[in-house]
Amino acid sequence: MLNQKNKTQPREPLQLLSYNKYVTTRVGIISLAGFSMAALSLLLQFLNYGAISV
């Protein structure tokens, strides 16, 4: 009933991380920014622990 044409076509499997595939620059920048913020947060937590444990 609804879009019968799609059921007859073979569907391509989802490929998230495939060999020899590149991510876009925007995705790389976003992931690098997220990793940098996480690392900075971890460093601040260690500094805070060191300050309150003394």
Sequence and secondary structure as in RCSB ss.txt:
>XXXX:A:sequence
MLNQKNKTQPREPLQLLSYNKYVTTRVGIISLAGFSMAALSLLLQFLNYGAISV
>XXXX:A:secstr
   THHHHS      SS TT    HHHHHHHHHHHHHHHHHHHHHHHHHHHHH 
